[in-house]
Amino acid sequence: MQKNQKYLVVEARKYITDAQIEDIHARLDSLTIEVNSLKAQIGVVGTTQYAVVQILDRLERVENTLARHSNQLERVENTLARHSNQLDNLQGNVDNLQGNVAEILRILRDA
């Protein structure tokens, strides 16, 4: 303790009882505990905020990936619809061809 602090302690002893000093120490200890608790809570809040930012970042990346996959799926669906139409057209052509062959065979039998 420095000289000025010792003087203040001696002077304070003239006006403050030991019980009051103990009460002040108890209050200081209580405040120290509360401050340490607040420091811990602030650390938790900061960590939580960082975790939330990380989660939001990952969600954004998942959302972008989902959008890309949705676009790819739409293109595949469009291609599938086009191919289905082409198959329907081919089936129609095969049906016509079978009809024509049947007609040719009928004509050849009748001849």
C-alpha positions as CSV (number, residue, x, y, z in Angstrom):
1,M,0.0,0.0,0.0
2,Q,1.2,3.5,-0.8
3,K,1.6,6.2,1.9
4,N,-1.5,8.1,0.8
5,Q,-3.6,4.9,0.9
6,K,-2.4,4.0,4.4
7,Y,-3.3,7.5,5.6
8,L,-6.8,7.1,4.1
9,V,-7.3,3.8,5.8
10,V,-6.2,5.2,9.2
11,E,-8.4,8.2,8.7
12,A,-11.4,6.0,7.6
13,R,-10.9,3.8,10.7
14,K,-11.7,6.9,12.8
15,Y,-15.2,7.1,11.3
16,I,-16.0,3.5,10.2
17,T,-16.5,0.5,12.5
18,D,-15.1,-3.0,11.8
19,A,-18.6,-4.2,11.1
20,Q,-19.1,-1.6,8.4
21,I,-15.7,-2.5,6.8
22,E,-16.7,-6.2,6.8
23,D,-20.0,-5.1,5.2
24,I,-18.1,-3.2,2.5
25,H,-15.9,-6.2,1.8
26,A,-18.9,-8.5,1.6
27,R,-20.6,-6.1,-0.9
28,L,-17.3,-5.9,-2.9
29,D,-17.1,-9.7,-3.0
30,S,-20.7,-9.9,-4.1
31,L,-20.1,-7.3,-6.9
32,T,-17.0,-9.2,-8.0
33,I,-19.0,-12.4,-8.3
34,E,-21.7,-10.5,-10.3
35,V,-19.1,-8.9,-12.6
36,N,-17.5,-12.3,-13.3
37,S,-20.9,-13.8,-14.0
38,L,-21.7,-11.0,-16.4
39,K,-18.3,-11.5,-18.1
40,A,-19.2,-15.2,-18.5
41,Q,-22.7,-14.3,-19.9
42,I,-21.2,-11.9,-22.4
43,G,-18.8,-14.6,-23.6
44,V,-21.7,-17.0,-24.0
45,V,-23.7,-14.3,-25.9
46,G,-20.8,-13.6,-28.2
47,T,-20.3,-17.3,-28.8
48,T,-24.0,-17.8,-29.4
49,Q,-24.1,-14.9,-31.9
50,Y,-21.1,-16.4,-33.7
51,A,-22.9,-19.8,-33.9
52,V,-26.0,-18.1,-35.2
53,V,-24.0,-16.4,-37.9
54,Q,-22.4,-19.7,-38.9
55,I,-25.8,-21.4,-39.0
56,L,-27.3,-18.6,-41.2
57,D,-24.3,-18.8,-43.5
58,R,-24.7,-22.6,-43.9
59,L,-28.5,-22.1,-44.4
60,E,-27.8,-19.6,-47.2
61,R,-25.4,-22.0,-48.9
62,V,-28.0,-24.8,-48.6
63,E,-30.6,-22.5,-50.0
64,N,-28.4,-21.7,-53.0
65,T,-27.6,-25.4,-53.6
66,L,-31.3,-26.2,-53.4
67,A,-32.1,-23.4,-55.9
68,R,-29.5,-24.9,-58.3
69,H,-30.9,-28.4,-57.9
70,S,-34.4,-27.1,-58.4
71,N,-33.3,-25.5,-61.7
72,Q,-31.6,-28.7,-62.8
73,L,-34.7,-30.7,-61.9
74,E,-36.8,-28.4,-63.9
75,R,-34.5,-28.9,-66.9
76,V,-34.6,-32.7,-66.5
77,E,-38.4,-32.6,-66.2
78,N,-38.6,-30.5,-69.4
79,T,-36.3,-32.9,-71.2
80,L,-38.3,-35.9,-70.0
81,A,-41.5,-34.2,-71.3
82,R,-39.9,-33.6,-74.6
83,H,-38.7,-37.2,-74.8
84,S,-42.1,-38.5,-73.8
85,N,-43.7,-36.5,-76.7
86,Q,-41.1,-37.9,-79.1
87,L,-41.9,-41.4,-77.9
88,D,-45.6,-40.8,-78.4
89,N,-44.8,-39.6,-82.0
90,L,-42.7,-42.6,-82.6
91,Q,-45.4,-44.9,-81.3
92,G,-47.9,-43.2,-83.6
93,N,-45.5,-43.8,-86.5
94,V,-45.1,-47.4,-85.6
95,D,-48.8,-47.9,-85.4
96,N,-49.2,-46.3,-88.9
97,L,-46.4,-48.5,-90.2
98,Q,-48.1,-51.6,-88.9
99,G,-51.3,-50.5,-90.5
100,N,-49.6,-50.0,-93.8
101,V,-47.8,-53.4,-93.6
102,A,-51.1,-55.1,-92.8
103,E,-52.7,-53.4,-95.8
104,I,-49.9,-54.4,-98.1
105,L,-50.1,-58.0,-96.9
106,R,-53.9,-58.0,-97.4
107,I,-53.4,-56.6,-100.9
108,L,-50.8,-59.3,-101.7
109,R,-53.1,-62.1,-100.4
110,D,-56.0,-60.8,-102.4
111,A,-53.9,-60.6,-105.6
